[in-house]
Amino acid sequence: MSLGVGDKAPSFSLQTDGGGDISLKGSHKGQTVVVYFYPKDDTSGCTAEACAFRDALPDFSKVKAAVVGVSKDPVKKHDKFKEKYELNFPLASDEDGKVCDAYGTWVEKSMYGRKYMGIERSTFLIDGKGVIRGVWRKVKVPGHVDEVLKAVQELG
């Protein structure tokens, strides 16, 4: 099943960096949330994406939208990544992959002819009622954060 605009966002509760936890029905209930899935902490594309969200966070905050990054990396790795790049939003750990499965981001990938399973770089814009208002799959990092911010601003 592929999630699309208008679908109810699958609920989740995950551990985050710094020993915290995050939940659509708890910590972010009633709030617009940008949930972005990325393959791995401290790799070039993932670092560029995280830093772009970091730099744009004041603009997301102006429209009362939270940003959450999700990967299968453990919390300790998130802690190091967050500190190294001074990231100002939570990174959630989906080590068992259940949230990636629910959002359809755990997919077969191919590199140099080799097929393997991994996280497809994807972003979901979820409104305060838990409805998906934007979906970006196979994200190319340059310009992506600006596109998501524009969608959040249009959401009002």
N, C-alpha and C positions, 0 to 999 in steps of 0.2 A: 504494500500500500504506500502510495506517495502522498504526502501531505501537501495541501494547497491552500491558497487564500480562501478564507471563509470557514476552514476546518477548525475544530476545537484543538488547541495545542495540548499534546500529551503532558500531563502533570508530571513533575519530577521533584525529587529532593536529593541533593548531592552534597558531599563534603567539599569545602573550598580551601584555598590557601589560608594560612594563618589560623587553622583550626576551626574555621567557621562552617556554616552550612547554608544552603540556599534552596528555596522552594518557590514554585510558581503560586502555590496556594497559601504559603506562609509569608516568608520575608518579602515577597513581591506581589502579594494579593492586591488587585485593583490598580496595579501600576503597568504602564507600558514598558515592555522589556524587549531588548534586542539580545537574542541568544545566538552566538556564533560558534560553530563547530570548526575546529582546526586540527590538523594531523598531529603535531608534535611541538612541545616547548623547545625554544632556542634553536629553531631551524630558520633559514633565511626568510621564506615566505610567511611563516607563522609569526616571526618577530616583526616583520614589516607590518603585518595586519594588526598585531597587538599594539604596536607603537602608534599606528594611525588611529585606532580607537582611543588610546590614551590621550593623544593630542586633541581629539575632537570631543572628549568627554564633557568639557564645560558647555559645549553646544547641545549635547544630548541632555545634560542636566537642566538647561534653560527650558526645555520642553518636557521636563519631568520624566525622562526615559532612562531606565537603567540598562547597563551593558554587562553581559555575562559571557565569558569565554568557556568553552567546554572541550576537553580532550580526554583521552584515555590515560594520560600521564598521571602518576600518583601525586598526592598533595605535596609531598616534600619537593618534588621536581617543580611543581607550580610555585612553591615558596621561593625557590632559587631564581626562577624565570622572572617572577614578579619583582623581586628585589633588584635583580640585575638591570632591568629596563624601567624601573620605577613605575610600574603599571598601577593605575588608580581605580581599578574595578576588579571584581572577583573572578577567579579562575576556578572552575568546578572540575572535579575529578570523576570521570565515568569509567572507572577501571574495569567494571564488568560489562560495559558496553550496552546496557539496557536502554539508556536514554538515546544513544546513537541509533540503536535499532528502532526505537519508537519514532524517531524523527527521520528515519530512512537515510542516515548519513554514513552508515557502515556498509561499504560497497566494494565490489571487485574493482581493482585498479590495475593498470598495466604500465610498466616502465621497462624500456629496453627489451620488449618482448616477453617479460616475465609478469605473470599475473599474481596478484596478492590481494588480501583484504586490507582496507584502511579507511580512514575517515575522509569523506568527500568534504572539502571546504565549502561550508554552507552557512547561511544566515537566515534567521526567522525573526520577523517583527510580530510581536504578540501584544494585543491591546489589553486594557485593564480588565476586560471580561474574559480573557483567556482565549480569544479568537485570533487566529493567524491572519495578519493583514499584509504581510509581505514575505516572499520566499525567494532567496537567491541561492542557486546551486552551482557547483563547479566554479566558484568565485575566483576571479582574477583580482589580485590585491589592489593594483593601482586604480584609484578612483572609487573603490567599493564603499569605503566608509562614507564618503560624500553622498553617494547614491542612497545609502541606508538612512543617513541623517535627513536627506530631503524627503524621503518617504515618511519618516517619523514626524517631521514638521507638517506635512500635508495631512497627517492623521489628526492633527490638532491636539 
